[in-house]
Amino acid sequence: MSMYVADHMTRDPVAVGPDLSIAEARSILASRDFRHLPVVEAGGRLVGVVTDRDLRSAYPSTVLPEDRRRAALAEVERTPVRRVMSPDPAVLSPLSTLDDALVLLDRLRVGALPVVEIGGRLVGILSIRDLIRAYGRLFGLGEKGGALVAVRDTGEADLLTRIVHVLEREGVSFTRLVRPGPEAGRGRVYVRVRTLNLRAVHAALAAAGLEVVTEGRPDVP
């Protein structure tokens, strides 16, 4: 399991051409239960993305008189998606990392990003749901025996090395070791371990002169 988008994206996603009607695009989204449709030209080159929000926004207001609303509705449903799609969307590459994807999804406040190869050919799509699943698999979230341990950060340069040495000596596997800045981490180092004997891990760390932080659990991420 890697940190690269290629290993976690949805491959060969459903895509539509720019001349597909809004009504057809809306039907595809409803039948597939997703919210983003990549729009591609011949050869699979990505030219845009249309979302369920784009499609909803194109439809006439319900406060219009009925005759005007029916006429507007017929016109909208014939309109090609190129008229409402977001052109030149932000994209990921297969070699983008999950962390790259997280930053971009958060910054753009979108629910999914197309994944393209060099030349712009669509090869996948990565949604927030895909990202959550990926982090869950990578870091053992929800697994039996998975736990987060917090160690007081004394500022020593070799602190991480000492923690790793203890875990390796005890035969305890771990999936992430994080040393945030002092303000963000409240002076702690966090390590996610996989063990059914957490008490023994605490004891081994303490025996090595490391302080396990157990108070104030609600503020531990």
N, C-alpha and C positions, 0 to 999 in steps of 0.2 A: 504494500500500500504506500503510495507516494503522496507528496504535497502538490503535485501538478494537476492542473485543471483537466488534462486529457484523461486522467484515471477516474474522474468523478462526474464529468459532464454527461448529459443525455446526447448520445451520438445520433447522427442523421435525423435531426428533429423535423417535424412537419413544417414545411415552408410553403409559401404561396408566391405566385407571380404578381407583378405590379398591376396587371389588368384585371385581376379577380375583383368581383363586385363586393361591396361592403356587406351585402346580405349574405353572400356565400362565406365570406371570412367570419362573419358573426356566427353562422351555423357551425363552422369548423371548431371555433373556440368553445361553443356550447356543448358540442358532442364529445370533445376531447377533454373537457374540464381543465383547460389551462388558460393563461391570460396573455400570452405573448406569441405572436406569429412573425417569424423572420420573413422578409420579402426578398426574393432573389430573382436575378435575371437568368437568361439562358447560360448554362454552364455552372450554375450554382453560386454565382458571385452575389454577395450580400449587398443590397441597395437600401434597405430600411427595415424597420420593425413597426408592426401595428399591434396595439394592445386593445384589450376589451374596453378600456377607458376611452381610447381614441374613437372606437366604433360607437360607443354610447353617446359621446359628445357630438357625433355627426347627426344624430337623429333629431327630428324636430321636437320642439317643446310641446308638452301635453296641454298647455294653456291656449294654443292656437285654435281658432275655429275649426270644426271638424273637417270641412271641405278643404281648407288650406292645408291642414295637417296631412290629409290623405295624399294630396298632390305632392307635398314636400317629402313625405315618406317614400313615395314611389321614386322620386328623383334621387333621394339618398341611396336607396337600395341598389340603384343602377350604377352608382358612382364607383369608380375603381379605387382600390385601396391606396394607390400611389398618391391620391389627393389628401389622404388623412394620415398616412404613415409618418414616422419620424425618420427622415433621411440621414444617411451617414451616422448611424448610432455608434456609441462607444462599444468596443468589443474586447474580448480576451483572445489570447492565442492558446493553443494546446499546452504550451510551455509556461504559461502564466501560473503563478502559485495560487493556492487557496487564499493566502493572505492578500495577494494582489486583488483577487476577486472580492474579498471582504471589504477592502478599502474602497474599491470602485463602486460596489453596490451601495455602500453606505453614503458615499459622497454624492452619487447621482440620485439616490432615493428611488431606485427601480427594483423590480422584483426578479429580473433575470437579465443575462447578458449573452449575446451570441458569441460563439467561438469560431474564429476563422483562421485558415492557413494563410501563408504568404500568397499574395495575389487576391485575397478577399473571398476565397471560396468557403462557404459555410460548412463546417464539419460537426458542430454541436451547439448546445445551449446549456448554460449553467444557471440554475435558479437558486434563490435563497434556500429553498427546501433541499436541493442537492447539496448546498454548502453545509447546512446543518447536519445532514446525514454523514457527509465526509468527515467533519470534525468529530462527530460521535464515534465513527469507526476508527479513526486515527488515534484518538486519545482514550478510547475505552469508556466513553461516557455511558453510564447506565449499566455497565457490566458488573456482574457479581464480583466483589472483591476490589472494585475500584474506589479510590479515596483520594482526597486532597490533603496534603500535609503542608503546614506552614512552619518555616524555620525563621527565627529572628535573624535579620540581616545586620551583622556587626560591622559591615563595611570592609571586612578582610578580603584581600584580593583572591585568596585561594578557597573562599567559602564554598563555591559551587563544586570545586574538585573534592573537597572534604565530604560533601553530601553524597556525591556520586560514588566515592570510595566506600562509604558505609553501605549504601544500597547494593553495590556489587558484591561486597563482602558477605552480605546477608542473603544474597541471591534473590533480591526483590527487583522485579522489572518495573520500569516507569516509562511514561509516554511523553511527559513534558516537564521541563524545568524552567521556571520563569523568575527572573530577577527584575521586577519593575523599578522605576525610579523611586526614591525615598517617599515622595509625596503620594504617588499613585499606589505604591505597594504597602504603605504604612510601615516601612522598615521590615519587610518580610520577603522571604524567598518561598515560592510555591512549587511543589512537586506533586504530580499526579502519579500515584503508585498503584500497582496491581498486587494485592495480597489479601489473604483472609485473616491475617494476624497483624492488624494495625498496631496493637499495643506493643508488639515486639519491635516494630519499626521505630516507634517513639522511644523505646528503651535503648535501642542501638544508637540512635542519633544523640540521645542525652549522654550515653556513655562515652561518645566521641567528643563531648564538650559543646554540643550544639543544642540550642534552646528551641524546643518545639513549642509553638504558640497555639494554645487551645482556647484561650479566653476570647470573647468577642466573636464567636463563630458567625453570627449573622452578617458581619461585614466582610467575610472572606469570599472572594469571587469564585 
